[in-house]
Structure formats: structure tokens, C-alpha cells
Amino acid sequence: MDAKKVRLGRAEALALAKSAARVVVAKGQSIVTFDMKTPPSDAELLQAILGPTGNLRAPTLRVGRTLLVGFDLDTYQAHLGK
């Protein structure tokens, strides 16, 4: 979906993240991976996946049971193939 047309707020973003087996968040140079079998607190997860507007950060991709939030070329190549 187009993030400019459809905005996901706190509740929707949290539900999306909790439906994944793994959430990989790229912020700047750091990559944080959450194993949702032992999920972090809602506050910690939301802090990682929400942008300054309070909506889900873009780009966000769902690849199988993995949710990729933010952009990192190496992470994308690892999950999508080269």
C-alpha cells in the first residue's frame, strides 16, 4: 500500500508487528531485530517502528513472516535476494 495514502497509527502498527514472527528495524546505521516468540514490550516495539509523526515508518515490507521497517540495502538483499 502507498504510505502517502494509507497511514498506520499506533494500534495498527503494533498489530502488524505482532502478527510477524520477526521484526527487523533499520534506523540510521543500526539494525535491531525482534524475535516475536519472546516479544519486547509494546513501548519498546512502538519506539522502534513508529516515526516522528506517530505513524508506521516507511518503507515497511512484509516478506513471509518477517516485517522489515526502514531501509538498509544489506538487510533488503538478505531477505529479498540480490
N, C-alpha and C positions, 0 to 999 in steps of 0.2 A: 504494500500500500504506500501511497505517497504521504510522507511525513508532513508536507506542507498543507495537505488537505485533511488528514486524519491525525489528531493529536491524542496520545495516550497519557493520561494523568497517573497519579499515584496508584490508585486501585487497579487500573487496567495493566499498568506496567508490572506491578507486583504479581498479579495473577499470571501474566505471561511468563515472567521469570520462574515462578513456582511450578509452571507446567513443564519446564525443561529439566533434563537430567543434569545439565551442566550449563553454567553461565560464564562466558569469557568476556571480560570488560577491558577495553583498551582506553586508557586516559593518558594522553601525552606519551611519554616513553615507558610507562608502566603497564603491565598486563596482570590482571587479577583474575583468577579462576575460582569459581564457587562450585563445589560439588553439592548438588542439591539433595543428595542422600542424607547429608548432615548439613542442612541449610543454615546460613548465617541468620542473624536477627533481621527482622523486617527493616529496621532503621539502617543497618549496615548495607543491606542489599539495595535499598532505595537510594542511599547516598551514592552508590556506585553507578546505578543505571539511569538516574534522573539528571537532566541538565539544569542549567541555571533558571530556566523558565518553569521548572517543576514538572516537565513532561519527559517522556522517554527520550533518551539521547538518540541521535541519528548519526550514522546509519545503524540500523539494527537488522540483523538477519537471523532467520531460524534455519539451521542446517541439521536435518534429522532431529535429534533430541538435544542439540546444542544451540544455545542462544548467544550470538555474537553481538556485543554492544560496543559502538565506537569503531574506529578504523585503525587497523595495523596490518600492513601488507603481509608480513610474515605469518600472522595468525590467519588471515584470509587464505593465503596459499596453502597452509597446513590443513585447513578444513574444506577448501573448495578444490584443491588440486592446483598444479602450476599451469 
